[in-house]
Amino acid sequence: MEGEVIGTGPYRATKLWNETIKLFRGGMPLRRHWANFRYYEGTFTGSEALDYLHELLRSNYNFGPEVTRYQTLQLLRKFFKAHVIEDVKGRHGTEDFEDNSHLYRFPTMSPLKSLPTRPSWRDSSDLPRLIRWDDYEELPLKENVAPQKSAVLTSDLWNKRHSVAIGDVHECKLIRRREVTSKQVDHIWKSMTVTHLQRVLGLKTLEGILNPVHVNGKHIVHNIFSVNKTGIVVLENKAEDMPYWVISAMKCLANWPDGSDAKQPLYPGFERDVLRTVADYYQRLKEPLLTYHLYEVFVNILSLLQEQDKATEALQVSCLLLPPPNRRQLQLLLRLMDRVCHNPRLPPLNDAIATRTLMVQMFSHCVLGSPDDMDLDELLATKLVTFMMEHHNAVFQVNTRLRCQVEEHLSHLKRAQIKYAGSDTDFSASPAFCKQIKRVDCEEQKVIGTQIPLQQLLEGLIADKELPVKDKKKRLKQFQKSYPEVYQKRFPTEESKAAVIPEKTPRLKPHLMFFNLKTPFQPFQRSWSFRA
């Protein structure tokens, strides 16, 4: 049984029932007993069965040391009625199993239950997909604004703009998500919380464990943000809260003896009456505080209790799914139980049972239970409530990782972005993974991805007919200095450059034309020097 994660609550409870029976039948010592003037082989007394099963349950991590002898006796009575055991005369279920020397034996027929069919909720339409950047609207253009005239860029302005973005920018539109409504916020919290819970439980699916129909996003948001300084839920509708006299009794017991009102009569046993007042209220609840709908979720968490951090995180997320009144009542109850158990000034609340055991037994079935009254409900509830009582401060903290993920997603949706024409990239898809490529391919892609816009920029500069030749040459020279490889590829020779930008023949001054045409330049220079 150890370490196994079993599918659903009823399924897991039934499997635990069967495995407990197998352990009990496989390990219970059987021997010959004398009764009614004859020997009975392969039998055991009621007291022997109680001793063995009690130790078996206490040493098993699914139940733990909190299991009492009385709870073990109740389980043996269930075994007797379910024909897991019978008396030596073959009778079962007609009378209660007793802790005495009465003889019992195991029947030859198998007492194991058939595993229930797991319920399946394949319609996940109630669990909305996350809002993505695919759902966008274009920002409206400003009206009555005169179009800007195109201007010739100076070299400084061209360099400044070029330093911002190299290459031509494709046509783009400024977009934003439509206003995120409160309903959409609730759905996002619902979707991401359920997904986070599935990941924490380590399950491939929550089918048969949690029906999304029973998850209310408003409850999650309320449980996170509508809290007081101590982290306890504050209810908007005071009619949903516990009666004043119950809250007063809980405060009195939690802060004993400082919490008692001086006007109240402090007679012997007063603290026990206060506890009965609180217990009476909780035991009259119509359903357990963890609700019937979430029973299977919390029973699955039982398999994680050996890993404290993992179990705490699972409980943090699961308790967010509770209706706010349930979360408030549960948190106040667990805090009360913990304070009572650690208050040395509080008198014993029971003459026969330790205070810690009393508190767990008194309130466990008010916290966890199934509508079908499963055979192991009481033992499972004891195990879970004990853990929650010991770690209630951590359990009722909001999971930091979940909160950061949701708030980051909501913040992303509210930011405006630029969407390029032809781009279908969805930046909100999570998680995203990249395929690893070779370093050579990476360098090649980097060079190609950089050179293409530079080549386009160079061609645009060459084709600009409105730009004077002098300015064009100056900018080409700047381009050559900044990107020699791109420039060299476009103009490998002077002839290729001249074909695009032909050199103009310089016009000679009139008084030099005669000498250039009739007389060599050097003889003329020597003649002029001689005369001087």
Residue pairs with C-beta under 8 A, 6 or more apart in sequence:
1 16
1 19
1 60
1 61
1 62
2 61
3 303
3 306
4 303
5 201
5 202
5 203
5 300
5 303
5 304
6 12
6 15
6 16
6 300
6 303
7 118
7 208
7 209
7 300
8 118
8 119
8 208
8 209
8 296
8 300
9 209
9 295
9 296
9 297
9 298
9 299
9 300
9 370
9 374
10 116
10 296
10 370
10 372
10 374
11 115
11 116
11 118
11 208
12 296
12 299
12 300
12 302
12 303
13 299
13 370
13 374
13 375
13 376
13 377
13 380
14 113
14 115
14 116
14 374
15 115
16 62
16 376
16 380
17 113
17 374
17 375
17 376
18 112
18 113
18 115
20 56
20 57
20 60
20 376
21 79
21 84
21 111
21 112
22 112
23 56
23 60
24 52
24 53
24 56
24 79
24 84
25 106
27 52
27 56
28 44
28 48
28 49
28 52
28 53
28 106
29 44
29 48
29 52
30 41
30 42
30 43
30 44
30 105
30 106
31 42
31 43
31 44
32 39
32 40
32 41
32 42
32 43
33 39
33 40
33 43
33 44
33 45
33 103
34 40
35 88
35 103
40 88
40 103
40 105
42 105
42 106
43 88
43 103
43 104
43 105
44 52
44 103
44 104
44 105
45 100
45 101
45 102
45 103
45 104
46 76
46 97
46 98
46 99
46 100
46 101
46 102
46 104
47 99
47 100
47 101
49 76
49 85
49 104
50 69
50 72
50 73
50 76
50 99
53 72
53 75
53 76
54 67
54 69
54 72
57 63
57 67
57 71
57 72
57 75
57 379
58 64
58 65
58 67
61 305
61 306
62 302
62 303
62 380
62 383
63 379
63 380
63 382
63 383
64 382
64 383
64 386
66 357
66 360
66 382
66 383
66 386
67 379
67 382
68 353
68 357
68 361
71 361
71 378
71 379
71 382
73 97
73 99
74 378
75 375
75 376
75 379
76 85
76 97
77 96
77 97
78 375
79 85
79 97
79 111
80 86
80 92
80 93
80 96
80 97
80 104
81 92
81 93
82 93
82 111
82 375
83 92
83 93
83 107
83 109
83 111
84 106
84 107
84 111
85 92
85 97
85 104
85 105
85 106
85 107
86 92
86 104
86 105
86 106
86 107
87 102
87 103
87 104
87 105
88 103
88 104
88 105
92 107
97 104
118 207
118 208
119 208
120 207
120 208
121 207
121 208
121 211
121 212
121 213
122 207
124 212
126 212
126 213
127 190
127 191
127 194
127 212
127 215
128 187
128 190
128 191
129 191
130 188
130 191
130 192
130 409
130 428
131 177
131 180
131 184
131 188
131 413
131 428
132 426
132 428
132 429
133 175
133 177
133 413
133 417
133 419
133 426
133 427
133 428
134 426
135 177
135 178
136 175
136 176
136 177
136 178
136 417
136 419
137 175
137 176
137 177
137 178
138 173
138 174
138 175
139 173
139 174
139 175
139 176
139 416
152 466
152 467
152 471
153 161
155 471
155 474
155 475
155 478
158 475
159 478
162 457
166 450
166 453
166 454
166 457
167 452
167 453
167 454
167 456
167 457
168 453
168 456
168 457
168 460
170 420
170 421
170 422
171 420
171 421
172 418
172 419
172 420
172 421
173 418
173 419
173 421
174 416
174 417
174 418
174 419
175 416
175 417
175 418
175 419
176 414
176 415
176 416
176 417
177 413
177 414
180 410
180 413
180 414
185 217
185 221
185 410
186 216
186 217
186 218
186 220
186 221
187 217
188 217
188 406
188 409
188 410
189 217
189 220
189 221
189 224
189 406
190 212
190 215
190 216
190 217
190 220
192 402
192 405
192 406
192 409
193 215
193 220
193 317
193 320
193 321
193 402
193 406
194 206
194 210
194 212
194 215
196 317
196 399
196 401
196 402
196 405
197 206
197 210
197 297
197 314
197 317
197 318
197 321
198 205
198 206
200 310
200 313
200 314
200 317
201 209
201 297
201 300
201 301
201 304
201 314
203 209
203 300
208 296
209 296
209 297
209 300
210 294
210 296
210 297
211 293
214 293
214 294
215 321
216 321
216 323
219 320
219 321
219 322
219 323
219 324
220 320
220 321
222 233
222 324
223 233
223 319
223 320
223 322
223 324
223 327
224 320
224 398
224 403
226 233
226 234
226 235
226 236
226 324
227 233
227 234
228 234
231 331
231 396
231 397
232 328
232 331
232 332
232 396
233 324
233 325
233 327
233 328
233 331
235 241
235 324
235 325
235 328
240 324
240 325
241 247
241 325
241 328
242 281
242 329
242 332
243 281
245 277
246 277
246 278
246 281
247 332
249 274
249 277
249 278
250 278
250 332
250 333
250 336
251 259
252 259
252 260
252 261
252 264
252 274
253 259
253 271
253 274
253 275
253 278
253 336
253 339
253 340
253 346
254 335
254 336
254 339
254 340
255 339
256 271
256 340
256 343
256 345
256 346
257 345
257 346
260 266
260 270
264 270
271 346
271 347
271 349
272 349
272 350
275 340
275 349
275 362
278 336
279 362
279 363
282 329
282 333
282 363
282 366
283 365
283 366
285 366
287 369
287 371
288 295
288 365
288 366
288 367
288 368
288 369
289 322
289 326
289 329
289 330
289 333
289 366
289 367
290 298
290 322
290 326
290 330
290 367
290 368
291 322
291 323
291 326
292 369
292 370
292 371
294 318
294 321
294 322
295 368
295 369
295 370
295 371
297 318
297 321
298 315
298 318
298 368
298 384
299 368
299 380
299 384
301 311
301 314
301 315
301 318
301 384
302 380
302 383
302 384
304 310
304 311
304 314
305 311
305 383
305 384
305 387
308 391
311 387
312 391
312 394
312 395
313 399
315 388
315 391
315 395
316 394
316 395
316 396
316 397
316 398
316 399
317 399
317 402
319 327
319 330
319 395
319 396
320 327
320 398
320 399
322 330
327 396
330 367
331 392
331 396
333 363
333 366
333 367
334 385
334 388
334 389
334 392
334 395
335 392
337 359
337 360
337 363
337 389
338 389
338 390
338 392
340 346
340 349
340 355
340 359
341 355
341 356
341 359
341 389
346 355
348 355
349 355
349 358
350 358
353 361
359 389
360 382
360 385
360 386
360 389
361 382
363 385
364 378
364 381
364 382
364 384
364 385
365 377
365 378
365 381
367 381
367 384
367 385
367 388
368 377
368 380
368 381
368 384
368 385
369 377
369 381
370 377
374 380
388 395
409 428
409 430
412 427
412 428
413 428
417 427
437 445
451 485
451 486
454 483
454 486
455 486
455 489
455 490
457 479
458 479
458 486
458 487
458 490
459 490
461 467
461 472
461 475
461 476
461 479
462 472
462 476
462 500
462 501
464 472
467 475
469 501
469 504
472 501
473 501
476 487
476 501
479 486
479 487
480 487
490 496
491 497
491 500
508 516
515 521
515 524
